[in-house]
Amino acid sequence: TGVGYDIKKSGGYLVRSASMEELTREHSTGGNGAGGRASPRRTTRQVTEKCMEFNALSALFGTASICNNASVSQTDDDDIGMPMGQPTEMALLIGSAKANIPDPRPMYHRLQEIPFSSDRKRMEVKCRPVGGAHSYTAFTLSARRHSPANGDAPISPDGSLYFVKGMPESILGECGTHTAADGSAVPLTELGRSRALAQSRPMAACGL
């Protein structure tokens, strides 16, 4: 399903397209109005913590926030305040706020930063959770993975992880897995890599 943000259509919430399976189920389980008439079917669903994609989206926006040096203040009524920093990084923080995914940076110690460069085309930070517990399911599962190349030892004995953002071609070229809807890591196939790049190119052409 597609996930996006359009204030005119969503009223300010992150929304996703409803699958045909969901629409069929809704229609067959009482989607009728008064007098037996079929009620209008919604083609979008608001993204909340109960949505099947929430674990994957929280990993996406969580990484975008952790691997970020910008800041966005909050107003007294909890609205998004004045952003400060590099425009792309500010946009990522604002997107996280609109998705109702809290900025996890206060929960992490930043141990290392490798800044974005024109050669590497990505930024990396190494962080360890302050209290030992990661902020999102996908991060917890990643820290628990084992490395067969290192005697099946945990890849992160102290819970620290590298968080990376950058040009899709640079990132996807080194990815062996991707985050599934439930937050688990599943193999990234060549078809999946090609589909991700095909989706990113039109966005890049629009300045996204």
N, C-alpha and C positions, 0 to 999 in steps of 0.2 A: 504494500500500500504506500501511497505517497504522503509525505508529511510536509506541511508548509505553514506559512503565516501570511494572512491577508486580513488587515483590520476591517475592510469593507465587508468581507464574507464571514469572518469569524468573531467579530466584536472585540478583537484584541487578544484572542487565545490562539495557541498553536493548535492546528487541526490536522487530521489525516483523512485521506479518502477512504470511504467505506468500501470493503470488498463486496463482490457480488454475492458471496456466501452469506455475509452479514445482512445484506439487503433482502435476500431471499428468505432468510430466517425471520427477519423482522416482519416481512409481508405475510409469512405463513403462520405467524403466532399472534395474530390479532391486530394487524396494522390496518384496521378498518375504522372509518369514522361513523358518524351517526347515519342510520338508515342503511347500514351495510356497505356504504361507499368506501372505497380504498382511500386511506389518508395519505397525504403527501409524504414521500419517503425522503429522508435526509441523505445526502450523498457524502457528508463529512461527519466526523466525530471529534469532539474536543479531546485533546491529548491530556490525560491525567495520569496519576500514579497507578491507576487500575488498567490502563491500556497495555496491550501486549508488547508494544514497542518501547515502553517507558525505560526499561533497563538499558536498552541500546542507546536511546536518546540521552539518558543521563550520563552515559559513558562519553558520548560525543560532546555534549556541552560541558561536562566536567573536565574533559581534557582541554577543550578550548579555553576554559577559565584558568586551569592550573598552569598551562603553558602560555602565560599571558602576563604582560607588565602594565596593562592599562588599569583604570579604575572607574567605577560608576557609583556615584553617591546615591543615597535614597532620601526622598523627601519625608517630611513628617507624616504624611498620609501613605507612606510605603510605595509611592510612585517612583519611576525611574528618574533620577536626578541628572546632574551635570556629569557627562563622561570626560575623562582626561586620558590622553595617551595617543598612540598611533591609531589612525582611523579604522584599519581592519581589525585590530584587537578590541577597540571600543565596540565595533559592530558585533563581535562574537559575544562580548559580555552582555550587550543589550538583548541579543537573541536568546541567551541563557535566561535572562530575567523574564522575557516574554514567554518562555517555555515553562516558567515557574520552577526552574531548577536552580537551587541556591548555589552561590559561589563557594566551592569547597576549599579555597586557598587558606582560610584561617585554620583548617584542620590538618595542614601539612607543613613540614619543615622542608624548605628548598635546600637541597644539598649541593646541586651543581646546575649550571646553566650553560648551554652551548648556543650562542646567539644565532639568529637567522643571518645567512650570508648569500650573496648572489651565486656563489659556487655550489653550496650545499642545498640551497633553496628550502630550508626547513629550520625550525627552532626546536631544541630539546631541553627539558629540565628533568632532573632526577629529584624525586621527593619521597619523604617517608611520613606516614601518618603520625600526627602528634601523639595520639592516645593508643596507637597500635592497630586501630581499626580503620579500614578504608571507608570512604564516603559513599561509594556506590558498588553494587553487586559485581559488575564487570571487573572493577579494580581488585576486589577481594579474590575473585576467581583467578585473575591473572597472577596475583602474588602467590597463590597456592600451587601453581603449575610446577611441574618437575622437568628437569633437563636430562634427557637420556645421554647427552654428550658429556655430562658431568656426573656420571654414576647415579643418575636418577635423583640427584639432590634437588631441593627446592631452588627455583630460579632466583628467589628473593628471601634469604633467611631472615632479614630484618624488616621485611615488608615494603622496602623501597621499590619504586618503579620509575621507569623513564616515560615521560609524556612528550609526545612529538606532534607538531603541526607544521604544515608547509604545502608545497606544490603537490597536487595529487600524483603526478608521475613519479616524483621523488619518494613519496611515502609508499605508494602501492607497489613500487618496484622491489621493496624490501619486506613486504608483508607476506606471511605464510598463512595467516588466519584473519578472520574478521569477527566482529561481535554480533552474535545472533540476537533475536528479539528478547530472549530471556537473560542476556548478559554473558552467556557462555561463549567460548572461542570455538569457531568451526573453520575448517579449511577454506582458504580463499582460492578458488579455481581460476584458470585463465579466463574462462567465460565471465566469472564474477568480476575479475579485474577489468576486463574490457567493458563491461556494462557500467562499472563505476566511472571509468574514464569518459565513456560516451555521455554520461549524465553531467559530468563536471565541465565539459567543454562548452556547451551552450550557456551554462551559468557564468563561466569565465568571460564569454563574449558579451554578457550583460553586465559585467562588472561585479559579479557576486563572488 
